[in-house]
Amino acid sequence: MMDAGRHPNIRLLSYSEVVEVHGYVGNFQVRVKQKPRYVDIERCTGCGACVEACVWKDRVYSEYEAGLGLRGAAYIPFAQAVPMKAVIDPNSCLFLTRGKCSQKCVQACEARAIHFDQKEEFIDLKVGAVVLATGYELTDHPSLARYGYGLYDNVIDGIQFERLSSAAGPTGGRIVTRDGRVPETVVFLHCIGSRDEDAHEYCSRICCMYGAKQAHLALEKTGGRVYQFYIDMRTAGKGYEEFYKRMQHEGVRYIRGKVAEVVPDAENGKLLVRGEDTLLGRYVEIPADLVVLLTAIKPAEGSRELGKLFGVAVDKDGFFAEAHPKLRPVDTTTDGVFLAGCCQSPKDIPDTVAQASGAAAKAIVLLSKREIEIDPTVAEVDRDKCSGCGECILACPYHAIERVEGKAQVNIALCKGCGTCVGACLAKAIIGHHFTDEELIAQIEGIFEREPEYSFP
């Protein structure tokens, strides 16, 4: 990311979102809304003086620390943020929410970079290709309450454990409970929200292996007992199976079975993890100091709305749909728009890097051409017959038809030849090339005229 920030041909628009898209492959007009960060990024040096001076310092839960750490209303998201600039949270800043604050951050900023009157700006871009890489979020399905998530302090998810075990995290890499104790027993629960007909039916793919990695860290940093409840261990990747076996040899106890519930144990202040060992056919109850939920990943918030802007469909699980799952895994049905990473489906890091490289290569090949090849199977309007009623415009799922001088006109760069407009046209003024009525009737007649090659008794 730092290399991207330094590259002369890359322009980063942080704290921004796409709000409007027009055009077609090679000629997209994209409008981006840049939200006010109340800090002039041209002036800000990232010194952190405003962060230290903020009167609301360490009073807001940090998103980067997954709620385990605190930040102020003025903050720098994380140590390796690109760009390394401060931002003021409009939802927690006293001046922006109440209009009353001593503004110590303004006084501390020697660069005079803080401007509370900053407004949102709109930037219009003309681009030839688009790569969607919106990532993922962890599920917040109500079924998590069964395991005590959000109810008990020492039930956390995988991202929170990752921050606990990080040397740059809120505890400096020490794995501890909420009250500061080193846990004697850590229990990991797999497939929480994944492979679940009541939540998300798909496998999240990454949980088995990051759960194994985190179990290794738990053993190394706490020296305690580590358990993993799983349905099936799916270790399809280079070196993954070997690492899974290594964890077994190191002493991680794997129990095949689904946990029914996690409840508090009032006698010793622990959590009781209740489940079944399906291999041994017995009930299991483990007192735990820390329970880690390996939760399902889901599409990022706003993915459906973004898909509508770029004309990209989503599948039944909410991920962006590719043009073909095997032959065109990085393409979409909208030419010039490509997919990378978990926006298309759950992926681990190697698969994400591979798909991102493919999407980048597709975009480069597209932009290197002087002309774009278009499928000849498109619709065409007979302007002499067109009445200009607009029914075809409403029916077209690809927004490929517009009204020009009172008549419908097809943009062949957007048209996919689906034939919806042909059926919707009341005046029969639209022709679907290579799928005309005469061609279809001839094909049907040819089927019935053909003599059977085989005879059956």
C-alpha positions, 0 to 999 in steps of 0.5 A, spaced: 500 500 500 505 504 501 508 503 494 501 505 491 501 511 495 508 513 492 507 511 485 506 517 480 501 514 476 496 512 482 491 517 485 488 514 492 482 517 494 481 515 501 475 516 505 471 516 499 465 512 495 462 512 488 455 515 488 454 515 480 456 511 474 455 512 467 458 510 460 461 503 458 467 499 457 473 504 455 468 510 457 466 510 464 464 516 467 464 515 475 462 520 480 466 520 487 464 523 493 470 525 498 467 525 505 470 531 509 475 529 514 476 536 517 483 535 516 487 538 510 491 532 507 495 537 503 498 540 510 497 535 515 504 531 516 501 526 520 505 528 526 499 526 531 499 532 535 492 533 534 491 526 536 494 527 543 491 533 544 484 531 543 479 532 549 476 526 547 482 521 547 481 514 548 474 515 549 471 511 543 472 504 541 477 503 535 474 500 529 482 498 527 482 494 534 476 491 533 473 494 539 479 492 544 482 498 544 480 506 544 481 512 540 480 519 540 475 523 536 481 526 532 485 520 530 490 516 525 487 510 523 493 505 524 500 505 524 501 504 517 495 508 514 496 510 507 495 516 507 498 517 514 494 523 515 489 524 521 482 524 521 476 527 525 470 523 527 464 527 526 460 522 530 464 523 536 467 530 536 464 534 541 465 541 536 461 537 530 456 534 535 455 539 540 458 545 537 462 546 544 469 544 545 476 547 547 479 545 540 485 543 543 487 539 537 487 546 533 491 549 538 496 543 537 496 543 530 502 547 528 501 545 520 494 549 521 491 543 517 484 542 521 478 545 518 471 544 521 468 548 516 470 542 511 465 540 506 464 534 502 466 534 495 465 531 488 470 528 483 468 526 476 473 521 473 473 518 466 476 511 466 476 505 461 476 499 466 474 498 473 476 493 478 471 491 484 475 489 490 470 491 496 473 485 501 468 482 506 466 483 513 464 478 519 457 476 520 453 479 525 448 473 525 443 473 531 445 466 532 452 468 535 448 470 541 448 462 542 455 462 543 455 468 548 458 473 543 456 480 545 454 477 552 460 475 555 467 479 555 471 473 554 467 471 548 471 474 542 471 473 534 477 471 530 479 478 528 479 480 535 484 475 537 488 477 531 489 484 534 490 481 541 496 476 538 499 482 534 505 486 537 502 492 535 495 491 538 492 493 544 495 489 549 502 489 545 501 481 543 499 479 550 493 474 549 489 476 555 482 476 558 478 482 559 480 482 566 488 481 564 489 474 566 493 469 561 488 464 559 489 457 562 484 454 556 482 457 550 477 454 545 476 455 538 469 454 535 469 453 527 464 454 522 460 459 526 455 462 521 458 458 516 455 452 513 449 453 517 442 453 513 439 458 518 445 463 517 450 462 511 450 456 507 457 457 504 463 455 507 468 461 508 474 457 506 479 461 511 477 459 518 480 452 518 487 455 517 487 462 520 484 458 526 490 453 526 495 459 526 491 462 532 491 456 536 499 455 534 499 463 537 495 461 543 499 455 545 506 459 544 504 465 548 499 462 553 502 455 554 495 453 556 490 448 553 487 449 546 481 446 544 478 446 537 471 444 535 470 443 528 465 440 523 470 438 518 477 440 517 478 443 510 486 444 508 486 445 501 492 449 500 500 448 499 503 446 505 496 447 509 495 439 511 502 439 513 501 445 518 494 442 520 498 435 522 503 440 526 498 443 530 496 436 532 503 434 534 504 441 538 498 439 542 492 442 540 486 438 541 481 437 535 474 435 537 469 433 531 463 436 533 458 442 533 458 446 540 451 447 542 452 453 547 457 457 551 454 459 558 458 462 564 460 458 570 458 462 576 463 457 581 470 459 578 468 465 573 469 461 567 465 459 561 462 452 559 463 450 552 458 445 551 458 440 545 458 433 542 464 429 540 461 425 534 467 421 533 467 418 540 459 419 541 459 423 547 457 429 551 463 434 552 463 440 557 470 444 557 471 450 562 474 455 558 477 462 560 477 465 553 472 462 547 474 464 540 469 464 534 471 463 527 465 466 524 463 466 517 465 472 512 460 476 508 460 481 503 462 488 505 456 493 507 454 496 500 456 491 495 449 490 492 448 498 491 455 498 488 453 492 484 447 496 481 451 502 480 456 498 475 451 493 473 454 487 476 449 482 479 450 479 486 449 471 487 444 468 492 449 469 498 450 477 496 457 476 493 458 479 486 457 474 480 462 473 475 461 472 468 463 464 468 465 461 474 470 457 470 472 460 464 471 467 466 472 468 473 474 475 474 470 478 468 463 480 470 457 481 465 458 488 464 464 489 459 470 493 463 468 491 470 472 486 473 472 482 480 478 481 485 478 478 492 472 476 497 467 481 493 466 475 489 467 469 494 470 467 500 478 466 499 484 466 502 490 470 501 494 466 495 487 466 491 486 473 492 492 475 490 492 470 484 485 473 482 487 480 483 493 479 478 488 476 473 483 482 474 489 487 473 492 483 467 485 483 464 484 491 465 491 492 462 490 488 456 483 492 455 486 499 456 492 497 451 487 496 445 485 502 440 478 498 439 474 494 443 471 487 440 464 487 441 459 481 440 455 481 434 449 478 437 446 485 439 439 489 438 438 494 433 432 499 433 428 500 426 427 508 427 422 508 422 417 503 426 419 506 433 414 510 436 418 512 442 414 509 447 420 507 452 418 500 454 424 498 451 428 503 455 424 500 462 425 493 460 433 493 458 437 490 464 443 493 462 441 500 461 443 499 453 437 503 450 436 511 451 431 515 447 435 520 442 431 525 438 424 521 440 426 514 438 430 509 442 437 507 440 441 501 442 448 502 445 452 496 442 457 497 447 452 495 453 448 491 449 448 483 451 443 481 446 439 478 451 432 479 447 428 482 453 427 489 449 425 485 442 419 482 446 418 488 450 417 492 444 410 494 442 411 496 435 416 490 433 421 495 431 427 492 435 431 486 431 435 481 435 441 480 430 442 472 430 436 471 434 431 474 429 424 470 428 426 467 422 432 464 424 429 461 430 423 458 426 428 455 421 432 452 427 426 449 430 423 446 423 430 444 422 430 439 428 423 436 426 425 435 419 431 431 421 431 424 420 433 420 427 440 417 427 438 411 431 432 407 432 429 404 438 425 398 439 
